[in-house]
Protein backbone atom coordinates (compact mmCIF):
# COMPACT_ATOMS: atom_id res chain seq x y z
CA UNK A 1 0.00 0.00 0.00
CA UNK A 2 1.19 3.50 -0.80
CA UNK A 3 2.49 5.40 2.21
CA UNK A 4 -0.25 7.33 3.96
CA UNK A 5 0.61 10.82 5.22
CA UNK A 6 -0.10 12.08 8.72
CA UNK A 7 -2.80 14.40 7.37
CA UNK A 8 -4.53 11.45 5.70
CA UNK A 9 -4.32 9.48 8.95
CA UNK A 10 -5.87 12.49 10.70
CA UNK A 11 -8.79 12.39 8.23
CA UNK A 12 -9.31 8.68 8.90
CA UNK A 13 -9.12 9.17 12.67
CA UNK A 14 -11.51 12.12 12.62
CA UNK A 15 -14.00 10.23 10.44
CA UNK A 16 -13.92 7.10 12.59
CA UNK A 17 -13.78 8.62 16.07
CA UNK A 18 -15.30 12.10 15.88
CA UNK A 19 -17.50 12.61 12.82
CA UNK A 20 -21.26 12.23 13.18
CA UNK A 21 -22.30 8.87 11.72
CA UNK A 22 -18.72 8.55 10.37
CA UNK A 23 -19.40 11.04 7.59
CA UNK A 24 -16.62 13.44 6.63
CA UNK A 25 -17.69 16.51 4.68
CA UNK A 26 -15.33 17.91 2.10
CA UNK A 27 -13.19 16.80 -0.78
CA UNK A 28 -9.46 17.35 -1.19
CA UNK A 29 -6.39 15.84 -2.83
CA UNK A 30 -5.79 13.85 0.37
CA UNK A 31 -9.36 12.56 0.31
CA UNK A 32 -9.02 11.44 -3.30
CA UNK A 33 -5.86 9.52 -2.39
CA UNK A 34 -7.71 7.81 0.47
CA UNK A 35 -10.55 6.91 -1.92
CA UNK A 36 -8.09 5.49 -4.48
CA UNK A 37 -6.48 3.41 -1.72
CA UNK A 38 -9.93 2.09 -0.73
CA UNK A 39 -9.74 3.59 2.78
CA UNK A 40 -12.60 6.05 2.21
CA UNK A 41 -15.54 6.17 -0.22
CA UNK A 42 -18.03 8.72 -1.41
CA UNK A 43 -21.27 8.89 0.54
CA UNK A 44 -22.80 11.42 -1.85
CA UNK A 45 -24.16 14.87 -1.21
CA UNK A 46 -26.78 16.10 1.22
CA UNK A 47 -29.35 18.69 0.22
CA UNK A 48 -28.36 21.08 3.01
CA UNK A 49 -24.59 21.14 2.25
CA UNK A 50 -23.06 21.64 -1.20
CA UNK A 51 -19.91 19.60 -0.45
CA UNK A 52 -19.57 15.86 -0.97
CA UNK A 53 -19.56 13.54 2.03
CA UNK A 54 -17.21 10.59 2.50
CA UNK A 55 -17.21 7.63 4.85
CA UNK A 56 -14.51 5.27 6.05
CA UNK A 57 -14.48 1.78 4.53
CA UNK A 58 -13.90 -1.54 6.26
CA UNK A 59 -10.35 -1.41 4.91
CA UNK A 60 -9.92 2.05 6.42
CA UNK A 61 -11.14 0.81 9.78
CA UNK A 62 -8.75 -2.13 9.55
CA UNK A 63 -5.93 0.29 8.67
CA UNK A 64 -6.61 2.14 11.94
CA UNK A 65 -6.32 -1.14 13.78
CA UNK A 66 -9.95 -1.26 14.87
C-alpha positions as CSV (number, residue, x, y, z in Angstrom):
1,X,0.0,0.0,0.0
2,X,1.2,3.5,-0.8
3,X,2.5,5.4,2.2
4,X,-0.2,7.3,4.0
5,X,0.6,10.8,5.2
6,X,-0.1,12.1,8.7
7,X,-2.8,14.4,7.4
8,X,-4.5,11.5,5.7
9,X,-4.3,9.5,9.0
10,X,-5.9,12.5,10.7
11,X,-8.8,12.4,8.2
12,X,-9.3,8.7,8.9
13,X,-9.1,9.2,12.7
14,X,-11.5,12.1,12.6
15,X,-14.0,10.2,10.4
16,X,-13.9,7.1,12.6
17,X,-13.8,8.6,16.1
18,X,-15.3,12.1,15.9
19,X,-17.5,12.6,12.8
20,X,-21.3,12.2,13.2
21,X,-22.3,8.9,11.7
22,X,-18.7,8.6,10.4
23,X,-19.4,11.0,7.6
24,X,-16.6,13.4,6.6
25,X,-17.7,16.5,4.7
26,X,-15.3,17.9,2.1
27,X,-13.2,16.8,-0.8
28,X,-9.5,17.3,-1.2
29,X,-6.4,15.8,-2.8
30,X,-5.8,13.8,0.4
31,X,-9.4,12.6,0.3
32,X,-9.0,11.4,-3.3
33,X,-5.9,9.5,-2.4
34,X,-7.7,7.8,0.5
35,X,-10.6,6.9,-1.9
36,X,-8.1,5.5,-4.5
37,X,-6.5,3.4,-1.7
38,X,-9.9,2.1,-0.7
39,X,-9.7,3.6,2.8
40,X,-12.6,6.0,2.2
41,X,-15.5,6.2,-0.2
42,X,-18.0,8.7,-1.4
43,X,-21.3,8.9,0.5
44,X,-22.8,11.4,-1.9
45,X,-24.2,14.9,-1.2
46,X,-26.8,16.1,1.2
47,X,-29.3,18.7,0.2
48,X,-28.4,21.1,3.0
49,X,-24.6,21.1,2.3
50,X,-23.1,21.6,-1.2
51,X,-19.9,19.6,-0.5
52,X,-19.6,15.9,-1.0
53,X,-19.6,13.5,2.0
54,X,-17.2,10.6,2.5
55,X,-17.2,7.6,4.9
56,X,-14.5,5.3,6.0
57,X,-14.5,1.8,4.5
58,X,-13.9,-1.5,6.3
59,X,-10.4,-1.4,4.9
60,X,-9.9,2.1,6.4
61,X,-11.1,0.8,9.8
62,X,-8.7,-2.1,9.6
63,X,-5.9,0.3,8.7
64,X,-6.6,2.1,11.9
65,X,-6.3,-1.1,13.8
66,X,-10.0,-1.3,14.9
